[in-house]
Amino acid sequence: MASIKQVAHKETDLKQIVYSDLQTSFAIHPNKKDVTRLFNEDSVKRSIRNIILTNKGEKLMDPQFGSNINALLFEQMTPASEDILKHYVISAIENHEPRAKVLGVIVSALYDMNAYGVTVVFNTINTKEPITMELLINRVR
């Protein structure tokens, strides 16, 4: 006959996995022989990055998904363009990522690199601690 033994764990011993997504590279885990996954804040970071870098109209059947930041990359870099980019990033995250709550966005023009540095500070719905992610957005052509 089998017996069940209950073991008490501290909250700090086990980190609860709340969010899980597949990696976009579809790399195979060497031990599990399965597709590797991203968990919790890494999953949300990847989702935010994908939302920001997707142009509106690029996703099939959802023309409002994404942001229009690529249109700004070919314009002259001014403080006004930084504010517009900041607004695009905030609205894209608020509209398309329900797991994240934006606490702040900092956009800085990198004139020598002809790019923008974007820092997004957010927290996930189930955590209190802020998470920071940085992106470098530049023209491809």
C-alpha positions in Angstrom: 0.0 0.0 0.0 1.3 3.5 -0.9 1.6 6.2 1.6 1.6 9.9 1.1 4.0 12.0 3.0 3.5 15.8 3.1 6.6 17.8 3.1 6.4 21.5 4.2 8.4 23.8 2.0 9.4 27.3 2.6 8.3 29.9 0.1 11.9 30.7 -0.7 12.7 27.1 -1.5 10.4 26.8 -4.5 10.1 29.5 -7.1 6.6 29.3 -8.5 6.4 29.2 -12.3 3.5 31.5 -13.2 4.2 32.4 -16.9 5.9 30.1 -19.5 6.6 30.8 -23.2 8.6 29.1 -25.9 11.9 30.6 -27.0 11.7 32.1 -30.4 14.9 30.2 -31.4 13.2 26.9 -30.8 16.5 25.6 -29.3 16.4 22.0 -28.0 17.2 21.4 -24.3 20.2 19.1 -24.2 18.8 16.9 -21.3 15.1 17.0 -21.9 15.3 16.8 -25.7 12.4 19.2 -25.9 12.1 22.9 -26.9 13.5 25.2 -24.2 11.1 27.6 -22.5 11.2 31.0 -20.8 9.7 31.4 -17.4 8.1 34.3 -15.4 9.8 37.7 -16.0 11.9 36.4 -18.8 8.7 35.3 -20.6 7.1 38.7 -20.1 10.3 40.5 -21.2 10.4 38.5 -24.4 6.7 39.3 -25.1 7.3 43.0 -24.5 10.2 43.0 -26.9 8.2 41.2 -29.6 5.3 43.7 -29.2 7.6 46.7 -29.4 9.5 45.4 -32.4 6.4 44.4 -34.4 4.9 46.9 -36.8 1.2 47.6 -36.8 -0.4 45.6 -39.6 2.4 43.0 -39.6 0.4 40.4 -37.6 -2.2 38.5 -39.5 -5.8 39.0 -38.4 -4.8 41.6 -35.8 -3.8 44.9 -37.6 -3.7 46.9 -34.3 -1.1 44.6 -32.7 2.4 46.1 -32.2 3.8 49.6 -32.3 4.7 52.1 -35.0 8.3 52.7 -33.9 9.8 51.8 -37.2 8.2 54.8 -38.8 10.1 57.0 -36.3 13.5 55.5 -37.0 13.7 57.2 -40.4 12.7 60.6 -39.0 15.0 63.3 -37.7 16.0 62.6 -34.0 14.5 65.3 -31.8 13.2 65.5 -28.2 9.7 65.4 -29.7 10.4 62.1 -31.5 11.7 60.7 -28.1 8.4 61.6 -26.5 6.4 60.1 -29.4 8.4 56.9 -29.2 7.8 56.7 -25.4 4.1 57.1 -26.0 4.2 54.3 -28.6 6.0 51.9 -26.3 3.7 52.6 -23.3 0.5 52.2 -25.3 1.7 49.0 -27.1 2.5 47.4 -23.7 -0.7 48.5 -22.1 -2.8 47.3 -25.0 -1.2 44.0 -25.8 0.5 42.7 -22.6 -1.9 42.1 -19.8 0.7 40.4 -17.6 2.8 43.7 -17.2 2.0 47.0 -15.6 4.3 49.8 -16.9 5.9 51.8 -14.2 8.1 54.0 -16.5 9.8 54.3 -19.9 13.0 56.2 -20.6 13.9 56.9 -24.2 17.2 58.4 -25.1 18.4 59.2 -28.6 21.8 57.8 -29.4 22.9 60.2 -32.2 26.3 58.6 -33.0 24.6 55.2 -33.5 21.5 56.6 -35.2 19.4 54.6 -32.7 17.3 54.9 -29.6 17.9 53.4 -26.3 14.7 52.3 -24.5 14.5 51.3 -20.9 11.2 49.9 -19.7 10.5 49.5 -16.0 7.5 47.3 -15.2 6.2 44.7 -12.8 4.2 41.6 -13.5 0.8 41.4 -12.0 1.7 38.9 -9.3 4.9 40.6 -8.1 5.7 43.8 -6.4 9.4 44.2 -7.4 10.1 46.3 -10.5 11.7 44.6 -13.5 13.9 46.6 -15.9 14.6 45.8 -19.5 16.7 47.7 -22.0 16.3 47.7 -25.8 18.4 49.2 -28.5 16.2 50.2 -31.4 17.9 51.0 -34.7 17.3 51.0 -38.4 18.0 47.9 -40.3 18.5 49.5 -43.7 
